């Protein structure tokens, strides 16, 4: 279980995350929603320890994450994988090598520095690409891929870390509707088939209601909603989205949020 207690992050006089408390059981798929600047990305970066908290603490299965340093912190970041909005791939490297980067914490330092991958590591990486129907792209340079393909490569890289939790920071922000479905279905399958906990920042309430079994809403860094997607009513939407609430709720009416079948699933 992930436990967040009184987590706060200040940047000078600005409070990006303000005394957030959460408990997330293993295997959950949690959507973190709210307007831009609400603190969603900062919250995930705090959990992964890419940002340091100003106050509060983070625990995973009873072990405190907040004070980890050195090797222990690297191990935590392997167990708590990040998927970024901007993909964070090396465009000049081929797809397979980009995925193999997720194995760095599993190999000796001398091998990782020289990129000496074992046959077993290559097999794991290829299996992850096959899982997301992109194994045929293994030899292509990442910069030649579409946005949806690059994000699937990034998710495959996260999967080969063998994580216990995946933090996805606006993974569909730059994608078209078709690739949005493909990427969200990839995350949903990881959650369902492997039991990996997923925390996913989403700007779209429509998508959040379609794929997440729980929503956590932030406004100005504070937790203002925590519950099932169907429990998000107009009052909660106003606290989250202000004057945009009516438009957001209209776009996410029941019946509009059901995703269409994706070609990605047809190949699996």
C-alpha positions as CSV (number, residue, x, y, z in Angstrom):
1,X,0.0,0.0,0.0
2,X,1.1,3.5,-0.8
3,X,0.6,5.9,2.1
4,X,1.0,9.7,1.8
5,X,0.9,11.6,5.0
6,X,0.8,15.4,5.1
7,X,2.8,15.7,1.9
8,X,3.8,19.3,1.1
9,X,6.0,21.0,-1.4
10,X,6.8,24.7,-1.4
11,X,8.6,26.7,-4.1
12,X,9.5,29.9,-2.3
13,X,6.2,31.5,-1.3
14,X,4.2,29.2,-3.6
15,X,2.7,25.9,-2.2
16,X,2.5,23.4,-5.1
17,X,1.3,20.5,-2.9
18,X,-0.4,21.3,0.3
19,X,-0.8,18.8,3.1
20,X,-2.0,15.9,1.0
21,X,-2.9,12.6,2.7
22,X,-3.8,9.5,0.7
23,X,-3.9,5.8,1.0
24,X,-3.7,3.7,-2.3
25,X,-3.9,-0.1,-2.0
26,X,-1.9,-2.3,-4.2
27,X,-3.4,-3.0,-7.6
28,X,-5.5,0.2,-7.8
29,X,-5.8,2.4,-10.9
30,X,-6.1,6.0,-9.6
31,X,-6.7,9.0,-11.8
32,X,-5.4,12.3,-10.5
33,X,-7.5,15.1,-11.9
34,X,-7.6,18.9,-11.7
35,X,-6.7,22.0,-13.8
36,X,-3.2,22.8,-15.0
37,X,-1.1,24.0,-12.1
38,X,-3.2,22.1,-9.5
39,X,-0.1,20.2,-8.3
40,X,-0.7,16.9,-10.1
41,X,2.7,16.6,-11.6
42,X,4.5,17.7,-8.5
43,X,2.7,15.1,-6.4
44,X,3.9,12.3,-8.7
45,X,7.4,13.7,-8.7
46,X,7.4,13.7,-4.9
47,X,6.3,10.1,-4.8
48,X,9.1,9.1,-7.2
49,X,11.5,11.4,-5.2
50,X,12.4,13.4,-8.3
51,X,11.3,16.3,-6.1
52,X,11.9,16.6,-2.4
53,X,9.0,17.2,0.0
54,X,9.0,20.3,2.2
55,X,7.0,18.3,4.8
56,X,5.2,15.0,5.2
57,X,6.3,11.5,4.4
58,X,5.7,8.7,1.9
59,X,5.5,5.0,2.8
60,X,5.3,1.9,0.6
61,X,4.2,-1.3,2.3
62,X,5.2,0.2,5.6
63,X,8.7,1.2,4.6
64,X,9.4,5.0,4.5
65,X,10.4,6.3,1.1
66,X,11.0,9.9,2.1
67,X,14.5,9.6,3.5
68,X,16.0,7.1,1.0
69,X,19.4,7.9,-0.4
70,X,22.0,6.4,-2.8
71,X,21.4,2.8,-3.8
72,X,18.2,2.6,-1.8
73,X,16.8,5.6,-3.7
74,X,17.8,4.1,-7.1
75,X,16.0,0.9,-6.1
76,X,12.9,2.8,-5.2
77,X,12.9,4.6,-8.5
78,X,13.1,1.2,-10.3
79,X,10.2,-0.1,-8.3
80,X,8.2,3.1,-8.8
81,X,8.5,3.7,-12.6
82,X,7.7,7.0,-14.3
83,X,6.0,7.6,-17.6
84,X,6.3,11.2,-18.8
85,X,4.2,13.4,-21.0
86,X,7.3,14.1,-23.2
87,X,8.2,10.3,-23.5
88,X,11.8,10.9,-22.4
89,X,13.3,8.6,-25.1
90,X,16.6,9.0,-26.8
91,X,15.6,9.8,-30.3
92,X,19.0,8.7,-31.8
93,X,18.9,5.3,-30.2
94,X,16.8,2.4,-31.5
95,X,13.6,1.4,-29.8
96,X,15.0,-1.8,-28.3
97,X,17.9,0.1,-26.6
98,X,15.5,2.7,-25.2
99,X,13.5,-0.1,-23.6
100,X,16.6,-1.8,-22.3
101,X,17.4,1.4,-20.4
102,X,14.7,0.2,-18.0
103,X,16.9,-2.7,-17.1
104,X,19.8,-0.6,-15.9
105,X,19.0,-1.2,-12.2
106,X,19.0,-5.0,-12.9
107,X,22.6,-5.3,-14.3
108,X,26.1,-4.8,-12.9
109,X,27.5,-1.2,-13.1
110,X,30.2,-2.1,-15.7
111,X,27.6,-3.7,-18.0
112,X,25.2,-0.8,-17.7
113,X,28.0,1.7,-18.5
114,X,29.0,-0.2,-21.6
115,X,25.4,-1.1,-22.5
116,X,26.4,-4.8,-22.6
117,X,22.9,-6.4,-22.5
118,X,22.5,-10.1,-22.0
119,X,20.3,-12.3,-24.2
120,X,17.9,-12.5,-21.2
121,X,17.6,-8.7,-21.0
122,X,17.0,-8.5,-24.7
123,X,14.3,-11.1,-24.5
124,X,12.6,-9.3,-21.7
125,X,12.6,-6.0,-23.7
126,X,11.4,-7.7,-26.9
127,X,8.6,-9.4,-24.9
128,X,7.5,-6.0,-23.5
129,X,7.4,-4.5,-27.0
130,X,5.5,-7.5,-28.3
131,X,3.0,-7.0,-25.4
132,X,2.2,-3.5,-26.8
133,X,2.2,-4.7,-30.5
134,X,5.3,-2.7,-31.5
135,X,8.0,-5.4,-31.6
136,X,8.4,-4.8,-35.3
137,X,9.7,-1.3,-34.4
138,X,12.6,-2.6,-32.3
139,X,15.4,-1.7,-34.8
140,X,13.9,1.8,-35.7
141,X,15.3,5.0,-34.2
142,X,12.8,6.4,-31.6
143,X,12.7,9.8,-33.3
144,X,11.0,8.2,-36.4
145,X,8.0,7.0,-34.4
146,X,4.7,8.6,-33.9
147,X,3.7,10.1,-30.6
148,X,1.5,7.1,-29.7
149,X,4.3,4.7,-30.6
150,X,6.8,6.6,-28.6
151,X,4.6,6.6,-25.5
152,X,4.1,2.8,-25.8
153,X,7.9,2.4,-26.0
154,X,8.1,4.5,-22.8
155,X,5.5,2.3,-21.1
156,X,7.4,-0.8,-22.2
157,X,10.6,0.7,-20.7
158,X,8.7,1.2,-17.4
159,X,7.4,-2.4,-17.5
160,X,10.9,-4.0,-17.9
161,X,11.9,-2.2,-14.7
162,X,9.6,-4.8,-13.0
163,X,7.9,-2.0,-11.0
164,X,5.4,-2.3,-8.3
165,X,3.9,1.0,-9.1
166,X,3.7,3.2,-12.2
167,X,3.3,6.9,-12.1
168,X,2.1,8.3,-15.5
169,X,2.3,12.1,-15.8
170,X,-0.2,13.3,-18.4
171,X,0.8,10.4,-20.7
172,X,-1.8,11.3,-23.3
173,X,-1.6,15.1,-23.3
174,X,0.0,15.4,-26.8
175,X,-1.9,12.4,-28.5
176,X,-4.8,12.2,-30.8
177,X,-8.0,10.3,-29.8
178,X,-7.0,7.0,-31.3
179,X,-3.5,7.0,-29.7
180,X,-5.1,8.2,-26.4
181,X,-7.1,5.0,-26.3
182,X,-4.1,2.8,-27.3
183,X,-2.0,4.3,-24.5
184,X,-4.7,4.2,-21.8
185,X,-5.5,0.6,-22.7
186,X,-1.8,-0.2,-22.4
187,X,-1.8,1.2,-18.9
188,X,-5.1,-0.5,-18.0
189,X,-3.7,-3.9,-19.2
190,X,-0.6,-3.5,-17.1
191,X,-2.8,-2.8,-14.1
192,X,-5.1,-5.6,-14.7
193,X,-2.7,-8.4,-15.9
194,X,0.2,-7.7,-13.6
195,X,-1.5,-6.1,-10.6
196,X,0.8,-3.1,-10.8
197,X,-0.6,0.0,-9.0
198,X,-1.1,2.9,-11.5
199,X,-1.4,6.6,-10.6
200,X,-2.1,8.6,-13.7
201,X,-2.4,12.4,-14.0
202,X,-5.2,13.3,-16.5
203,X,-6.6,16.6,-17.6
204,X,-9.6,14.9,-19.2
205,X,-12.4,13.9,-16.8
206,X,-13.9,11.9,-19.7
207,X,-10.8,9.7,-19.9
208,X,-10.4,9.5,-16.2
209,X,-13.9,8.2,-15.7
210,X,-13.4,5.6,-18.5
211,X,-10.3,4.0,-17.2
212,X,-9.8,4.7,-13.5
213,X,-11.5,3.0,-10.6
214,X,-10.8,5.9,-8.3
215,X,-10.3,9.6,-8.8
216,X,-8.2,12.0,-6.7
217,X,-8.9,15.7,-7.3
218,X,-6.4,18.5,-6.6
219,X,-7.0,22.2,-6.6
220,X,-4.2,24.7,-5.7
221,X,-2.3,21.7,-4.3
222,X,-5.0,20.6,-1.9
223,X,-6.9,17.4,-2.0
224,X,-10.6,18.3,-2.7
225,X,-12.0,15.0,-4.0
226,X,-11.3,11.4,-3.4
227,X,-13.8,8.7,-4.5
228,X,-15.3,6.7,-7.2
229,X,-15.7,8.3,-10.7
230,X,-19.5,8.2,-10.4
231,X,-19.3,10.1,-7.1
232,X,-17.8,13.2,-8.7
233,X,-20.8,15.6,-8.7
234,X,-21.3,19.2,-9.8
235,X,-20.2,20.6,-6.5
236,X,-17.0,18.6,-6.5
237,X,-16.4,19.6,-10.1
238,X,-16.8,23.3,-9.2
239,X,-14.1,23.0,-6.5
240,X,-11.8,21.3,-9.0
241,X,-12.4,23.3,-12.2
242,X,-14.1,26.5,-11.1
243,X,-15.8,28.3,-14.0
244,X,-14.9,25.4,-16.4
245,X,-16.9,22.9,-14.3
246,X,-20.0,22.9,-16.4
247,X,-18.1,22.2,-19.6
248,X,-16.0,19.5,-18.0
249,X,-19.1,17.7,-16.6
250,X,-20.9,18.0,-19.9
251,X,-17.9,16.4,-21.7
252,X,-17.9,13.5,-19.3
253,X,-21.6,12.6,-19.1
254,X,-22.2,8.9,-18.7
255,X,-22.5,7.3,-22.1
256,X,-19.9,9.6,-23.7
257,X,-16.9,8.1,-21.9
258,X,-17.0,4.5,-23.2
259,X,-13.9,4.0,-25.3
260,X,-14.2,2.6,-28.8
261,X,-12.5,-0.7,-29.6
262,X,-8.8,-0.1,-30.4
263,X,-6.7,-1.7,-33.1
264,X,-4.1,-2.3,-30.4
265,X,-6.4,-4.8,-28.7
266,X,-7.2,-6.6,-31.9
267,X,-3.6,-7.8,-32.2
268,X,-3.4,-9.2,-28.6
